[in-house]
């Protein structure tokens, strides 16, 4: 493990106590965790791909996924990592009764939530004057955003129907010859039916979902400052840099060059 950071200690924030682990990166295939979870745990996956097993539940975790594990004892608690990636973990306690099972939310369509988690982590890390009060405000804003996503809870039965298509999408959505129609073919159903189930699960069409993934990846590449805009457009699936810039501006409200400048 590297880049492990424990920030602060459990502190009272109204009726919630919280502390943060930031940006973990694992090099081993399977990592076991304590079976006794003392605090409720909220995890935001920044990237990577893992199979998470907590008690009797197993699910795929990827960049943009949020899952909340209630405190308690679990017979099994481990991650099988396929692609190394970071996450931000918040351990918290509250006098409000939480669901007894793991809650899973696909937050890839909510870029604000990603920024809130990153802001919380960075504010805790720097610990400048008034950092605790700012972090408390951010934490409650995260809770609010997640509470608004109750309708976005992933129906696992529906997900099973379109799982082959989703797996193909996650692997090939940055290909320049990618089409959404092939996702339905992978599931053995018509595109109309696939799109209907997809909308139930992700609250958007497959096309909008692909654009969201591509734009999120493009923004990450721009922030890295390692690639030209032309190279990035090809890396996220666009043969035309001009068309990529149009889509990017429509999504973020500024051109890739302006976005990069603003981040700096």
Rosetta blueprint (number, residue, H / E / L):
1 X L
2 X E
3 X L
4 X L
5 X L
6 X E
7 X E
8 X E
9 X E
10 X E
11 X E
12 X E
13 X E
14 X L
15 X L
16 X E
17 X E
18 X E
19 X E
20 X E
21 X E
22 X E
23 X L
24 X L
25 X E
26 X L
27 X L
28 X L
29 X L
30 X E
31 X E
32 X E
33 X L
34 X L
35 X L
36 X E
37 X E
38 X L
39 X L
40 X E
41 X E
42 X E
43 X E
44 X E
45 X E
46 X L
47 X L
48 X L
49 X E
50 X E
51 X E
52 X E
53 X E
54 X E
55 X L
56 X L
57 X E
58 X E
59 X E
60 X E
61 X E
62 X E
63 X L
64 X L
65 X E
66 X E
67 X E
68 X E
69 X E
70 X L
71 X L
72 X E
73 X E
74 X L
75 X L
76 X L
77 X E
78 X E
79 X E
80 X E
81 X E
82 X E
83 X E
84 X L
85 X L
86 X L
87 X E
88 X E
89 X E
90 X E
91 X E
92 X E
93 X E
94 X E
95 X L
96 X L
97 X L
98 X L
99 X L
100 X L
101 X L
102 X L
103 X E
104 X E
105 X E
106 X E
107 X L
108 X L
109 X L
110 X L
111 X H
112 X H
113 X H
114 X H
115 X H
116 X H
117 X H
118 X H
119 X H
120 X H
121 X H
122 X H
123 X H
124 X H
125 X H
126 X H
127 X L
128 X L
129 X L
130 X L
131 X H
132 X H
133 X H
134 X H
135 X H
136 X H
137 X H
138 X H
139 X H
140 X H
141 X H
142 X H
143 X H
144 X H
145 X H
146 X H
147 X H
148 X L
149 X L
150 X H
151 X H
152 X H
153 X E
154 X L
155 X L
156 X H
157 X H
158 X H
159 X H
160 X H
161 X H
162 X H
163 X H
164 X H
165 X H
166 X H
167 X H
168 X H
169 X H
170 X H
171 X H
172 X H
173 X L
174 X L
175 X L
176 X L
177 X L
178 X L
179 X L
180 X L
181 X H
182 X H
183 X H
184 X H
185 X H
186 X H
187 X H
188 X L
189 X L
190 X L
191 X H
192 X H
193 X H
194 X H
195 X H
196 X H
197 X H
198 X H
199 X H
200 X H
201 X H
202 X H
203 X L
204 X L
205 X L
206 X H
207 X H
208 X H
209 X H
210 X H
211 X H
212 X H
213 X H
214 X H
215 X H
216 X H
217 X H
218 X H
219 X H
220 X H
221 X H
222 X H
223 X H
224 X H
225 X L
226 X L
227 X L
228 X L
229 X H
230 X H
231 X H
232 X H
233 X H
234 X H
235 X H
236 X L
237 X L
238 X L
239 X L
240 X L
241 X H
242 X H
243 X H
244 X H
245 X H
246 X H
247 X H
248 X H
249 X H
250 X H
251 X H
252 X H
253 X L
254 X L
255 X L
256 X H
257 X H
258 X H
259 X H
260 X H
261 X H
262 X H
263 X H
264 X L
